[in-house]
Structure formats: C-alpha cells, structure tokens
Amino acid sequence: AHYAPELGRQRVFQLASGETAQPRQPNPGARGRIALDGKIQYEDLQRHWYQGWAFHDTGITDEFGVEQLQAALPAGAIPVLVVGARKDVRLVEEGRPLKADAGERVVWFGKKNGKEASG
C-alpha cells in the first residue's frame, strides 16, 4: 500500500493475508497484487525454510516445458518467478498460469528430491 502510488499498483506485490481480522488492514484497492498462489503466507515460507527448503532454478527448453517442470517438481514446491532471456523478471501471480518459454528459467522454492530437472 505504501509504494503503490510511487511504483504503480501493477508493480507492487504482496503475499496472501491471513484469515484473521486485522484492525489496520488496508482496503483491497490499496493493496498490492497477490504473489504466488494466493494461499502462501510469510509464515509458510519461513516454516519451509527451516525445514530445509531452498530456492532453485530450472531452465525451460523446447523439449522441457512448463508442464514437464510442474510434473517434475517435488510435492508442495512453489514456482516463484520467471527470468526471461533478456534477464527480465516476472513474479508468479495469483490466478495466472505459470508461463515460460524456451530459454527462460523458472525459480521455485522447495526441497530438492533429485527427480526435477536442474540446470
């Protein structure tokens, strides 16, 4: 809410807010866009970090697309962002499908299990 006027609402993201009533919670129009899947809260990320989760990245190719990546990710892994071929960054947003083309990299948060593509 604080940076939206300066950066533009379309460039401000936040994690999902909790279900509990918060007396000083900004109205939805003043909030940023919801990042990730809309259910992930800060406490979830912190708990997973202490359980050994880390950030990883996987390259997308013509032979290994987003569908194959999602099938190969460990259970519960969270796609976070896409790094484009020109090093532009696109954060994964609630309600929008993960899109990445050959030559781009998907950064995800999870526990490596050896099954997913790496590189």
N, CA, C and O atoms as CSV, one atom per row, in Angstrom:
chain,resi,resn,atom,element,x,y,z
A,1,ALA,N,N,0.835,-1.198,0.000
A,1,ALA,CA,C,0.000,0.000,0.000
A,1,ALA,C,C,0.872,1.251,0.000
A,1,ALA,O,O,0.530,2.256,-0.622
A,2,HIS,N,N,2.000,1.179,0.702
A,2,HIS,CA,C,2.869,2.347,0.823
A,2,HIS,C,C,3.528,2.714,-0.518
A,2,HIS,O,O,3.644,3.897,-0.838
A,3,TYR,N,N,3.953,1.734,-1.289
A,3,TYR,CA,C,4.687,2.008,-2.518
A,3,TYR,C,C,3.822,2.068,-3.768
A,3,TYR,O,O,4.308,2.491,-4.817
A,4,ALA,N,N,2.584,1.669,-3.699
A,4,ALA,CA,C,1.719,1.660,-4.875
A,4,ALA,C,C,1.622,3.014,-5.568
A,4,ALA,O,O,1.691,3.052,-6.797
A,5,PRO,N,N,1.464,4.137,-4.847
A,5,PRO,CA,C,1.395,5.422,-5.547
A,5,PRO,C,C,2.679,5.762,-6.310
A,5,PRO,O,O,2.617,6.378,-7.374
A,6,GLU,N,N,3.823,5.372,-5.786
A,6,GLU,CA,C,5.084,5.693,-6.438
A,6,GLU,C,C,5.432,4.734,-7.567
A,6,GLU,O,O,5.896,5.159,-8.625
A,7,LEU,N,N,5.211,3.448,-7.347
A,7,LEU,CA,C,5.601,2.438,-8.323
A,7,LEU,C,C,4.479,2.051,-9.279
A,7,LEU,O,O,4.735,1.535,-10.367
A,8,GLY,N,N,3.257,2.298,-8.880
A,8,GLY,CA,C,2.102,1.829,-9.633
A,8,GLY,C,C,1.623,0.511,-9.059
A,8,GLY,O,O,2.426,-0.384,-8.797
A,9,ARG,N,N,0.328,0.386,-8.864
A,9,ARG,CA,C,-0.235,-0.826,-8.240
A,9,ARG,C,C,0.156,-2.087,-8.994
A,9,ARG,O,O,0.335,-3.140,-8.382
A,10,GLN,N,N,0.294,-1.997,-10.326
A,10,GLN,CA,C,0.635,-3.165,-11.131
A,10,GLN,C,C,2.041,-3.688,-10.852
A,10,GLN,O,O,2.381,-4.796,-11.269
A,11,ARG,N,N,2.862,-2.901,-10.150
A,11,ARG,CA,C,4.235,-3.312,-9.844
A,11,ARG,C,C,4.458,-3.618,-8.369
A,11,ARG,O,O,5.596,-3.826,-7.947
A,12,VAL,N,N,3.401,-3.648,-7.590
A,12,VAL,CA,C,3.516,-3.926,-6.159
A,12,VAL,C,C,2.839,-5.262,-5.869
A,12,VAL,O,O,1.676,-5.475,-6.212
A,13,PHE,N,N,3.590,-6.153,-5.232
A,13,PHE,CA,C,3.065,-7.476,-4.896
A,13,PHE,C,C,3.134,-7.685,-3.396
A,13,PHE,O,O,3.920,-7.045,-2.697
A,14,GLN,N,N,2.300,-8.590,-2.917
A,14,GLN,CA,C,2.317,-8.977,-1.514
A,14,GLN,C,C,1.899,-10.429,-1.416
A,14,GLN,O,O,1.309,-10.983,-2.344
A,15,LEU,N,N,2.205,-11.031,-0.300
A,15,LEU,CA,C,1.740,-12.389,-0.043
A,15,LEU,C,C,0.294,-12.321,0.417
A,15,LEU,O,O,-0.212,-11.251,0.755
A,16,ALA,N,N,-0.359,-13.459,0.427
A,16,ALA,CA,C,-1.747,-13.526,0.884
A,16,ALA,C,C,-1.831,-13.076,2.333
A,16,ALA,O,O,-0.907,-13.299,3.115
A,17,SER,N,N,-2.930,-12.450,2.682
A,17,SER,CA,C,-3.129,-12.052,4.069
A,17,SER,C,C,-3.866,-13.158,4.799
A,17,SER,O,O,-4.556,-13.973,4.187
A,18,GLY,N,N,-3.712,-13.175,6.109
A,18,GLY,CA,C,-4.334,-14.207,6.931
A,18,GLY,C,C,-5.836,-14.042,7.010
A,18,GLY,O,O,-6.387,-13.010,6.627
A,19,GLU,N,N,-6.484,-15.069,7.509
A,19,GLU,CA,C,-7.933,-15.078,7.663
A,19,GLU,C,C,-8.393,-14.258,8.859
A,19,GLU,O,O,-9.567,-13.900,8.949
A,20,THR,N,N,-7.484,-13.959,9.777
A,20,THR,CA,C,-7.893,-13.245,10.985
A,20,THR,C,C,-8.174,-11.787,10.673
A,20,THR,O,O,-7.577,-11.202,9.769
A,21,ALA,N,N,-9.071,-11.224,11.416
A,21,ALA,CA,C,-9.408,-9.812,11.219
A,21,ALA,C,C,-8.277,-8.952,11.763
A,21,ALA,O,O,-7.827,-9.137,12.893
A,22,GLN,N,N,-7.832,-8.023,10.955
A,22,GLN,CA,C,-6.775,-7.113,11.372
A,22,GLN,C,C,-7.346,-5.705,11.354
A,22,GLN,O,O,-7.848,-5.265,10.320
A,23,PRO,N,N,-7.284,-4.991,12.458
A,23,PRO,CA,C,-7.924,-3.682,12.528
A,23,PRO,C,C,-7.347,-2.648,11.565
A,23,PRO,O,O,-8.064,-1.732,11.161
A,24,ARG,N,N,-6.082,-2.765,11.187
A,24,ARG,CA,C,-5.462,-1.761,10.324
A,24,ARG,C,C,-5.179,-2.300,8.913
A,24,ARG,O,O,-4.300,-1.782,8.224
A,25,GLN,N,N,-5.896,-3.306,8.489
A,25,GLN,CA,C,-5.674,-3.884,7.168
A,25,GLN,C,C,-6.192,-2.925,6.089
A,25,GLN,O,O,-7.335,-2.477,6.177
A,26,PRO,N,N,-5.368,-2.596,5.059
A,26,PRO,CA,C,-5.826,-1.667,4.022
A,26,PRO,C,C,-6.942,-2.275,3.191
A,26,PRO,O,O,-7.063,-3.496,3.093
A,27,ASN,N,N,-7.762,-1.408,2.589
A,27,ASN,CA,C,-8.824,-1.932,1.751
A,27,ASN,C,C,-8.205,-2.557,0.504
A,27,ASN,O,O,-7.087,-2.202,0.131
A,28,PRO,N,N,-8.912,-3.480,-0.146
A,28,PRO,CA,C,-8.337,-4.220,-1.277
A,28,PRO,C,C,-7.826,-3.332,-2.404
A,28,PRO,O,O,-6.865,-3.708,-3.074
A,29,GLY,N,N,-8.420,-2.188,-2.636
A,29,GLY,CA,C,-7.968,-1.306,-3.699
A,29,GLY,C,C,-6.619,-0.676,-3.427
A,29,GLY,O,O,-5.945,-0.242,-4.361
A,30,ALA,N,N,-6.208,-0.615,-2.172
A,30,ALA,CA,C,-4.938,-0.009,-1.807
A,30,ALA,C,C,-3.820,-1.041,-1.681
A,30,ALA,O,O,-2.659,-0.680,-1.487
A,31,ARG,N,N,-4.161,-2.296,-1.788
A,31,ARG,CA,C,-3.179,-3.352,-1.603
A,31,ARG,C,C,-2.478,-3.687,-2.907
A,31,ARG,O,O,-2.938,-3.312,-3.986
A,32,GLY,N,N,-1.359,-4.397,-2.801
A,32,GLY,CA,C,-0.651,-4.868,-3.975
A,32,GLY,C,C,-1.315,-6.106,-4.547
A,32,GLY,O,O,-2.241,-6.663,-3.959
A,33,ARG,N,N,-0.827,-6.524,-5.701
A,33,ARG,CA,C,-1.304,-7.759,-6.309
A,33,ARG,C,C,-0.790,-8.933,-5.482
A,33,ARG,O,O,0.259,-8.836,-4.845
A,34,ILE,N,N,-1.520,-10.027,-5.493
A,34,ILE,CA,C,-1.155,-11.190,-4.689
A,34,ILE,C,C,-0.153,-12.052,-5.461
A,34,ILE,O,O,-0.417,-12.486,-6.582
A,35,ALA,N,N,0.983,-12.284,-4.843
A,35,ALA,CA,C,2.032,-13.100,-5.445
A,35,ALA,C,C,1.805,-14.580,-5.122
A,35,ALA,O,O,1.108,-14.930,-4.170
A,36,LEU,N,N,2.402,-15.412,-5.925
A,36,LEU,CA,C,2.399,-16.865,-5.776
A,36,LEU,C,C,0.991,-17.414,-5.973
A,36,LEU,O,O,0.299,-16.991,-6.899
A,37,ASP,N,N,0.553,-18.336,-5.138
A,37,ASP,CA,C,-0.748,-18.965,-5.415
A,37,ASP,C,C,-1.909,-18.373,-4.632
A,37,ASP,O,O,-3.026,-18.882,-4.728
A,38,GLY,N,N,-1.687,-17.337,-3.877
A,38,GLY,CA,C,-2.769,-16.695,-3.146
A,38,GLY,C,C,-3.085,-17.319,-1.807
A,38,GLY,O,O,-3.904,-16.791,-1.055
A,39,LYS,N,N,-2.444,-18.443,-1.496
A,39,LYS,CA,C,-2.651,-19.095,-0.205
A,39,LYS,C,C,-1.383,-19.047,0.647
A,39,LYS,O,O,-1.435,-19.258,1.859
A,40,ILE,N,N,-0.261,-18.770,0.015
A,40,ILE,CA,C,1.029,-18.776,0.700
A,40,ILE,C,C,1.189,-17.503,1.534
A,40,ILE,O,O,1.043,-16.388,1.033
A,41,GLN,N,N,1.487,-17.697,2.802
A,41,GLN,CA,C,1.738,-16.578,3.706
A,41,GLN,C,C,3.198,-16.622,4.155
A,41,GLN,O,O,3.878,-17.637,4.006
A,42,TYR,N,N,3.656,-15.522,4.697
A,42,TYR,CA,C,5.048,-15.417,5.139
A,42,TYR,C,C,5.424,-16.569,6.074
A,42,TYR,O,O,6.506,-17.143,5.945
A,43,GLU,N,N,4.551,-16.904,6.999
A,43,GLU,CA,C,4.836,-17.960,7.968
A,43,GLU,C,C,5.058,-19.299,7.276
A,43,GLU,O,O,5.875,-20.101,7.730
A,44,ASP,N,N,4.336,-19.551,6.177
A,44,ASP,CA,C,4.523,-20.790,5.415
A,44,ASP,C,C,5.927,-20.845,4.823
A,44,ASP,O,O,6.606,-21.868,4.915
A,45,LEU,N,N,6.358,-19.741,4.216
A,45,LEU,CA,C,7.690,-19.685,3.626
A,45,LEU,C,C,8.764,-19.866,4.691
A,45,LEU,O,O,9.736,-20.593,4.486
A,46,GLN,N,N,8.587,-19.210,5.814
A,46,GLN,CA,C,9.562,-19.312,6.898
A,46,GLN,C,C,9.638,-20.747,7.435
A,46,GLN,O,O,10.734,-21.264,7.654
A,47,ARG,N,N,8.505,-21.381,7.644
A,47,ARG,CA,C,8.478,-22.753,8.151
A,47,ARG,C,C,9.189,-23.702,7.174
A,47,ARG,O,O,9.980,-24.547,7.592
A,48,HIS,N,N,8.906,-23.559,5.892
A,48,HIS,CA,C,9.554,-24.406,4.885
A,48,HIS,C,C,11.068,-24.163,4.851
A,48,HIS,O,O,11.845,-25.104,4.692
A,49,TRP,N,N,11.481,-22.904,5.000
A,49,TRP,CA,C,12.908,-22.589,5.002
A,49,TRP,C,C,13.607,-23.356,6.128
A,49,TRP,O,O,14.670,-23.940,5.920
A,50,TYR,N,N,13.012,-23.349,7.303
A,50,TYR,CA,C,13.614,-24.057,8.429
A,50,TYR,C,C,13.545,-25.571,8.270
A,50,TYR,O,O,14.268,-26.298,8.951
A,51,GLN,N,N,12.687,-26.049,7.382
A,51,GLN,CA,C,12.606,-27.476,7.091
A,51,GLN,C,C,13.577,-27.886,5.987
A,51,GLN,O,O,13.577,-29.041,5.561
A,52,GLY,N,N,14.394,-26.960,5.527
A,52,GLY,CA,C,15.404,-27.294,4.538
A,52,GLY,C,C,15.074,-26.920,3.104
A,52,GLY,O,O,15.837,-27.250,2.196
A,53,TRP,N,N,13.955,-26.239,2.876
A,53,TRP,CA,C,13.629,-25.802,1.523
A,53,TRP,C,C,14.599,-24.708,1.106
A,53,TRP,O,O,15.167,-24.014,1.949
A,54,ALA,N,N,14.784,-24.561,-0.194
A,54,ALA,CA,C,15.669,-23.533,-0.732
A,54,ALA,C,C,15.132,-23.100,-2.092
A,54,ALA,O,O,14.189,-23.689,-2.620
A,55,PHE,N,N,15.747,-22.065,-2.646
A,55,PHE,CA,C,15.387,-21.603,-3.979
A,55,PHE,C,C,16.238,-22.333,-5.005
A,55,PHE,O,O,17.441,-22.510,-4.818
A,56,HIS,N,N,15.608,-22.750,-6.081
A,56,HIS,CA,C,16.269,-23.475,-7.165
A,56,HIS,C,C,15.777,-22.869,-8.478
A,56,HIS,O,O,14.744,-22.200,-8.513
A,57,ASP,N,N,16.513,-23.104,-9.541
A,57,ASP,CA,C,16.020,-22.651,-10.836
A,57,ASP,C,C,16.182,-23.769,-11.854
A,57,ASP,O,O,17.104,-24.581,-11.780
A,58,THR,N,N,15.267,-23.784,-12.792
A,58,THR,CA,C,15.249,-24.800,-13.835
A,58,THR,C,C,15.038,-24.121,-15.172
A,58,THR,O,O,14.149,-23.283,-15.326
A,59,GLY,N,N,15.860,-24.491,-16.133
A,59,GLY,CA,C,15.737,-23.932,-17.472
A,59,GLY,C,C,14.616,-24.587,-18.255
A,59,GLY,O,O,14.377,-25.789,-18.143
A,60,ILE,N,N,13.943,-23.787,-19.040
A,60,ILE,CA,C,12.881,-24.269,-19.925
A,60,ILE,C,C,13.472,-24.384,-21.327
A,60,ILE,O,O,14.162,-23.478,-21.794
A,61,THR,N,N,13.198,-25.495,-21.987
A,61,THR,CA,C,13.679,-25.729,-23.337
A,61,THR,C,C,12.503,-26.108,-24.220
A,61,THR,O,O,11.373,-26.215,-23.745
A,62,ASP,N,N,12.764,-26.309,-25.497
A,62,ASP,CA,C,11.697,-26.777,-26.392
A,62,ASP,C,C,11.228,-28.167,-25.989
A,62,ASP,O,O,10.059,-28.506,-26.169
A,63,GLU,N,N,12.138,-28.973,-25.443
A,63,GLU,CA,C,11.793,-30.343,-25.047
A,63,GLU,C,C,11.267,-30.440,-23.623
A,63,GLU,O,O,10.570,-31.398,-23.289
A,64,PHE,N,N,11.587,-29.467,-22.781
A,64,PHE,CA,C,11.192,-29.496,-21.369
A,64,PHE,C,C,10.483,-28.188,-21.049
A,64,PHE,O,O,11.110,-27.186,-20.705
A,65,GLY,N,N,9.160,-28.226,-21.172
A,65,GLY,CA,C,8.350,-27.030,-20.973
A,65,GLY,C,C,7.809,-26.910,-19.558
A,65,GLY,O,O,8.176,-27.674,-18.664
A,66,VAL,N,N,6.944,-25.949,-19.381
A,66,VAL,CA,C,6.357,-25.674,-18.065
A,66,VAL,C,C,5.569,-26.880,-17.551
A,66,VAL,O,O,5.617,-27.184,-16.359
A,67,GLU,N,N,4.854,-27.560,-18.427
A,67,GLU,CA,C,4.064,-28.715,-17.987
A,67,GLU,C,C,4.963,-29.805,-17.419
A,67,GLU,O,O,4.656,-30.394,-16.383
A,68,GLN,N,N,6.085,-30.072,-18.108
A,68,GLN,CA,C,7.014,-31.085,-17.619
A,68,GLN,C,C,7.660,-30.645,-16.300
A,68,GLN,O,O,7.864,-31.459,-15.399
A,69,LEU,N,N,7.976,-29.361,-16.198
A,69,LEU,CA,C,8.549,-28.849,-14.953
A,69,LEU,C,C,7.585,-29.053,-13.798
A,69,LEU,O,O,7.968,-29.571,-12.749
A,70,GLN,N,N,6.341,-28.651,-13.985
A,70,GLN,CA,C,5.369,-28.773,-12.901
A,70,GLN,C,C,5.167,-30.218,-12.485
A,70,GLN,O,O,4.956,-30.499,-11.305
A,71,ALA,N,N,5.229,-31.141,-13.440
A,71,ALA,CA,C,5.088,-32.559,-13.107
A,71,ALA,C,C,6.312,-33.091,-12.357
A,71,ALA,O,O,6.196,-34.027,-11.565
A,72,ALA,N,N,7.483,-32.497,-12.605
A,72,ALA,CA,C,8.720,-32.983,-12.004
A,72,ALA,C,C,9.054,-32.329,-10.659
A,72,ALA,O,O,9.904,-32.829,-9.923
A,73,LEU,N,N,8.400,-31.232,-10.340
A,73,LEU,CA,C,8.712,-30.550,-9.086
A,73,LEU,C,C,8.344,-31.409,-7.881
A,73,LEU,O,O,7.381,-32.174,-7.933
A,74,PRO,N,N,9.104,-31.285,-6.799
A,74,PRO,CA,C,8.764,-32.018,-5.576
A,74,PRO,C,C,7.400,-31.578,-5.035
A,74,PRO,O,O,6.936,-30.476,-5.327
A,75,ALA,N,N,6.780,-32.428,-4.262
A,75,ALA,CA,C,5.473,-32.115,-3.682
A,75,ALA,C,C,5.527,-30.812,-2.912
A,75,ALA,O,O,6.417,-30.605,-2.087
A,76,GLY,N,N,4.582,-29.941,-3.179
A,76,GLY,CA,C,4.464,-28.687,-2.463
A,76,GLY,C,C,5.343,-27.564,-2.963
A,76,GLY,O,O,5.207,-26.434,-2.494
A,77,ALA,N,N,6.246,-27.829,-3.905
A,77,ALA,CA,C,7.151,-26.795,-4.400
A,77,ALA,C,C,6.346,-25.627,-4.969
A,77,ALA,O,O,5.257,-25.807,-5.514
A,78,ILE,N,N,6.910,-24.431,-4.830
A,78,ILE,CA,C,6.204,-23.208,-5.196
A,78,ILE,C,C,6.970,-22.473,-6.291
A,78,ILE,O,O,8.058,-21.961,-6.029
A,79,PRO,N,N,6.430,-22.405,-7.521
A,79,PRO,CA,C,7.057,-21.555,-8.526
A,79,PRO,C,C,6.966,-20.102,-8.068
A,79,PRO,O,O,5.904,-19.647,-7.644
A,80,VAL,N,N,8.090,-19.371,-8.155
A,80,VAL,CA,C,8.154,-18.011,-7.618
A,80,VAL,C,C,8.240,-16.971,-8.724
A,80,VAL,O,O,7.490,-15.995,-8.726
A,81,LEU,N,N,9.150,-17.177,-9.658
A,81,LEU,CA,C,9.322,-16.181,-10.716
A,81,LEU,C,C,9.950,-16.800,-11.944
A,81,LEU,O,O,10.479,-17.911,-11.908
A,82,VAL,N,N,9.880,-16.050,-13.039
A,82,VAL,CA,C,10.479,-16.457,-14.303
A,82,VAL,C,C,11.513,-15.402,-14.676
A,82,VAL,O,O,11.233,-14.204,-14.650
A,83,VAL,N,N,12.702,-15.860,-15.021
A,83,VAL,CA,C,13.745,-14.963,-15.508
A,83,VAL,C,C,13.785,-15.138,-17.015
A,83,VAL,O,O,14.077,-16.221,-17.523
A,84,GLY,N,N,13.489,-14.060,-17.719
A,84,GLY,CA,C,13.432,-14.097,-19.169
A,84,GLY,C,C,14.801,-14.162,-19.813
A,84,GLY,O,O,15.822,-14.001,-19.145
A,85,ALA,N,N,14.816,-14.399,-21.110
A,85,ALA,CA,C,16.067,-14.499,-21.857
A,85,ALA,C,C,16.878,-13.207,-21.783
A,85,ALA,O,O,18.106,-13.237,-21.873
A,86,ARG,N,N,16.200,-12.081,-21.620
A,86,ARG,CA,C,16.892,-10.786,-21.502
A,86,ARG,C,C,17.063,-10.365,-20.042
A,86,ARG,O,O,17.290,-9.192,-19.745
A,87,LYS,N,N,16.951,-11.346,-19.130
A,87,LYS,CA,C,17.120,-11.130,-17.682
A,87,LYS,C,C,15.998,-10.307,-17.058
A,87,LYS,O,O,16.155,-9.810,-15.943
A,88,ASP,N,N,14.871,-10.152,-17.749
A,88,ASP,CA,C,13.709,-9.528,-17.128
A,88,ASP,C,C,13.108,-10.534,-16.158
A,88,ASP,O,O,13.255,-11.742,-16.343
A,89,VAL,N,N,12.440,-10.046,-15.135
A,89,VAL,CA,C,11.899,-10.910,-14.089
A,89,VAL,C,C,10.389,-10.726,-14.024
A,89,VAL,O,O,9.887,-9.602,-13.990
A,90,ARG,N,N,9.666,-11.860,-14.009
A,90,ARG,CA,C,8.209,-11.838,-13.881
A,90,ARG,C,C,7.823,-12.691,-12.677
A,90,ARG,O,O,8.057,-13.899,-12.661
A,91,LEU,N,N,7.239,-12.059,-11.684
A,91,LEU,CA,C,6.804,-12.757,-10.483
A,91,LEU,C,C,5.543,-13.561,-10.794
A,91,LEU,O,O,4.670,-13.094,-11.525
A,92,VAL,N,N,5.450,-14.757,-10.244
A,92,VAL,CA,C,4.251,-15.572,-10.407
A,92,VAL,C,C,3.129,-14.902,-9.629
A,92,VAL,O,O,3.313,-14.496,-8.481
A,93,GLU,N,N,1.972,-14.789,-10.260
A,93,GLU,CA,C,0.854,-14.062,-9.662
A,93,GLU,C,C,-0.362,-14.968,-9.485
A,93,GLU,O,O,-0.635,-15.840,-10.310
A,94,GLU,N,N,-1.073,-14.741,-8.407
A,94,GLU,CA,C,-2.284,-15.500,-8.113
A,94,GLU,C,C,-3.253,-15.423,-9.285
A,94,GLU,O,O,-3.469,-14.358,-9.862
A,95,GLY,N,N,-3.826,-16.557,-9.624
A,95,GLY,CA,C,-4.858,-16.607,-10.654
A,95,GLY,C,C,-4.352,-16.591,-12.077
A,95,GLY,O,O,-5.151,-16.604,-13.013
A,96,ARG,N,N,-3.046,-16.562,-12.264
A,96,ARG,CA,C,-2.485,-16.581,-13.621
A,96,ARG,C,C,-1.622,-17.815,-13.773
A,96,ARG,O,O,-0.838,-18.141,-12.882
A,97,PRO,N,N,-1.757,-18.507,-14.896
A,97,PRO,CA,C,-0.946,-19.723,-15.079
A,97,PRO,C,C,0.531,-19.373,-15.232
A,97,PRO,O,O,0.883,-18.301,-15.724
A,98,LEU,N,N,1.366,-20.279,-14.812
A,98,LEU,CA,C,2.805,-20.135,-14.983
A,98,LEU,C,C,3.116,-20.230,-16.468
A,98,LEU,O,O,2.739,-21.200,-17.126
A,99,LYS,N,N,3.798,-19.232,-16.991
A,99,LYS,CA,C,4.181,-19.216,-18.399
A,99,LYS,C,C,5.671,-18.951,-18.498
A,99,LYS,O,O,6.187,-18.020,-17.879
A,100,ALA,N,N,6.352,-19.762,-19.268
A,100,ALA,CA,C,7.772,-19.571,-19.543
A,100,ALA,C,C,8.071,-20.223,-20.888
A,100,ALA,O,O,7.546,-21.288,-21.211
A,101,ASP,N,N,8.909,-19.575,-21.648
A,101,ASP,CA,C,9.277,-20.063,-22.968
A,101,ASP,C,C,10.685,-20.642,-22.943
A,101,ASP,O,O,11.433,-20.449,-21.984
A,102,ALA,N,N,11.032,-21.349,-24.004
A,102,ALA,CA,C,12.375,-21.904,-24.133
A,102,ALA,C,C,13.390,-20.777,-23.980
A,102,ALA,O,O,13.215,-19.692,-24.535
A,103,GLY,N,N,14.440,-21.041,-23.230
A,103,GLY,CA,C,15.472,-20.047,-22.971
A,103,GLY,C,C,15.257,-19.270,-21.679
A,103,GLY,O,O,16.135,-18.520,-21.254
A,104,GLU,N,N,14.097,-19.442,-21.054
A,104,GLU,CA,C,13.819,-18.773,-19.787
A,104,GLU,C,C,14.044,-19.752,-18.639
A,104,GLU,O,O,14.124,-20.963,-18.846
A,105,ARG,N,N,14.146,-19.212,-17.433
A,105,ARG,CA,C,14.373,-20.033,-16.245
A,105,ARG,C,C,13.258,-19.781,-15.239
A,105,ARG,O,O,12.829,-18.644,-15.043
A,106,VAL,N,N,12.800,-20.841,-14.611
A,106,VAL,CA,C,11.786,-20.737,-13.566
A,106,VAL,C,C,12.479,-20.928,-12.228
A,106,VAL,O,O,13.161,-21.929,-12.011
A,107,VAL,N,N,12.303,-19.970,-11.335
A,107,VAL,CA,C,12.831,-20.071,-9.976
A,107,VAL,C,C,11.696,-20.600,-9.102
A,107,VAL,O,O,10.582,-20.077,-9.124
A,108,TRP,N,N,11.997,-21.637,-8.340
A,108,TRP,CA,C,10.986,-22.247,-7.488
A,108,TRP,C,C,11.571,-22.476,-6.098
A,108,TRP,O,O,12.786,-22.562,-5.916
A,109,PHE,N,N,10.668,-22.572,-5.127
A,109,PHE,CA,C,11.034,-22.757,-3.733
A,109,PHE,C,C,10.544,-24.124,-3.310
A,109,PHE,O,O,9.348,-24.407,-3.376
A,110,GLY,N,N,11.463,-24.975,-2.875
A,110,GLY,CA,C,11.063,-26.317,-2.475
A,110,GLY,C,C,12.268,-27.114,-2.013
A,110,GLY,O,O,13.388,-26.613,-1.917
A,111,LYS,N,N,11.988,-28.364,-1.736
A,111,LYS,CA,C,13.030,-29.272,-1.284
A,111,LYS,C,C,13.426,-30.142,-2.464
A,111,LYS,O,O,12.576,-30.806,-3.058
A,112,LYS,N,N,14.681,-30.145,-2.803
A,112,LYS,CA,C,15.135,-30.961,-3.939
A,112,LYS,C,C,14.974,-32.427,-3.608
A,112,LYS,O,O,15.295,-32.876,-2.507
A,113,ASN,N,N,14.470,-33.166,-4.585
A,113,ASN,CA,C,14.332,-34.595,-4.380
A,113,ASN,C,C,15.053,-35.412,-5.450
A,113,ASN,O,O,14.974,-36.640,-5.453
A,114,GLY,N,N,15.760,-34.727,-6.364
A,114,GLY,CA,C,16.515,-35.435,-7.371
A,114,GLY,C,C,15.732,-35.786,-8.611
A,114,GLY,O,O,16.330,-36.198,-9.605
A,115,LYS,N,N,14.388,-35.638,-8.599
A,115,LYS,CA,C,13.587,-36.000,-9.759
A,115,LYS,C,C,13.438,-34.851,-10.737
A,115,LYS,O,O,13.284,-35.079,-11.937
A,116,GLU,N,N,13.480,-33.623,-10.247
A,116,GLU,CA,C,13.225,-32.482,-11.121
A,116,GLU,C,C,14.458,-32.169,-11.957
A,116,GLU,O,O,15.579,-32.530,-11.600
A,117,ALA,N,N,14.229,-31.499,-13.062
A,117,ALA,CA,C,15.339,-31.074,-13.906
A,117,ALA,C,C,16.069,-29.951,-13.212
A,117,ALA,O,O,15.442,-29.085,-12.603
A,118,SER,N,N,17.344,-29.953,-13.290
A,118,SER,CA,C,18.114,-28.849,-12.746
A,118,SER,C,C,19.094,-28.389,-13.802
A,118,SER,O,O,19.457,-29.133,-14.712
A,119,GLY,N,N,19.508,-27.155,-13.658
A,119,GLY,CA,C,20.488,-26.694,-14.619
A,119,GLY,C,C,20.174,-25.396,-15.158
A,119,GLY,O,O,20.919,-24.875,-15.988
